[in-house]
């Protein structure tokens, strides 16, 4: 019985996926030709390719720069008060609105910077907030 179980397990976890895994590995190496990825642990490689999924939102606030605003302006204080009361999923939706992704790749939140800018429109009550995802700018009307 032990031999049968050993053979079955070997087939299920090794032999049956050998060809699909080789095909996957070939495609992966075509997309990531540098052999240096082997120096990463699987968890590190996942973060590098897919991004971080947990965040320190207060660090995000700390790293923001302001254009035509000051950190203590009422609009900015209101924004951060509301933001920090949002559930985690809504905060990630904001991140996707701002950057095009609900994850941050590479070094993580400590290196992620974005700006909040005043679009300086004539009637701010008629303008919705919008983002420049390429430049990580949130245009927030007063």
N, C-alpha and C positions, 0 to 999 in steps of 0.2 A: 504494500500500500504506500509506503513512504516513497518508493521509487516512482510510482505513478503520480503522486502529488507533486514531487519535485519536477518531473517531466512536464506536467500540466502547468505548473506555475511558470517554469522556464518558457514554455510555448506562449502562454498568455502575456507575460510581461516583457519578453525579449524577442522571440522568433516572429510572432505575429505582427509586431510593430517595426521590425527591423527595416523593411523597405520603405514604408511611409516616413520613418524617422530619418533615414538616409536622404530621402527627397527633401524633407524639411530642412535638414542640416545644410544641404547643398544650396537651397534657396536663401537660408539665413546667411551663409557665408558670402553669397553673392551680394546681399544687401549690406552686410557688415564685414567687408573684406579684411579689416585689420584683425590680426590674430591676437592682439592685445586684450580683447574682451575676455580671454580665458583667465585673466588675472582676477576677475571679479567673482565673488560668491554669487549664487543664483539670485538671492534677494537684492543684491546691489545692482546686478544686471537688469533686473525687473524695474527697479526705480529709475535707472538710467534710460531705459527704453520707454517705459510707460509713465513715469513721473511719480511724484509723491501723492499720497491720498489722504494724509493727515496733516493738519496745519496748526500753527500757532498764530491765530488771527490777530493777536495784539502785536506780534512782530510785523505782520503785514501793515498794520496801521503805523507802526514806528518807521517803516521804510518808505512811506509815501512822501512824494514831493508835491508841492502846491504851486500852481500857476494862477496868478491873479487872485489868489486866496492866501490867507494866513491860517495857521493851524488852529487858532482860537476864534476864527470867524464863526458866527452862529450856524451858518449852513454846514460847515465842516463838522462842528460839534454835534449837530442834529444827525448828520449822516452816520457818524461813528456810533452814536447812541442807538440808532435804529439797527445798524449793521450788527452790532454785538448782541442784540436781542433776537436776531434771526436764528432759526434752527440750522444745524450743520448743512443740511441738504440745500437750503436756500443760499447759504454763503458760498457753496460750491457752484451754484447756478450763477451767482454774481461773478465769480472767478471766470466762468465760461463766457459770460457776457463781456467781461473786460478783456480777456486774453484769447478767447476761442477754444479754451480747454478748461476742464474742471480739475486739471492736475498741473503741477509745476515740475518740469523736468530738470535734470542736472543737479545743481548744488542744493536746491530747495529754497524755502521761503526766506532764509536769511540773506540770499543774494537776489531775490526777486524784488524789482522796483517798479512802481507805477506812479503816475501823476494824476492829480485831480485838478482840472482846469475849469475856469469860468468861461463859457462860450461867449460871454459879453453880448447878449442879444438885447434888443430893445424892450421886449416884453417877456421876461423869463417864465411867467406863468403859462405861456403858450408853447413852451419848448420842453420836450422830455429829455431826460439824461440819455446820452449816447456815448459810445466808446470807439476809440481807434484801436482795434485789436493788434495792428502791426506795431504800434508805438506804445501800447499799454497806457493809454490816456483815457480817463473817464471825464467827459464833459458834463459837469453838474451845474445846471442853472441855479442862480440864487433863489 
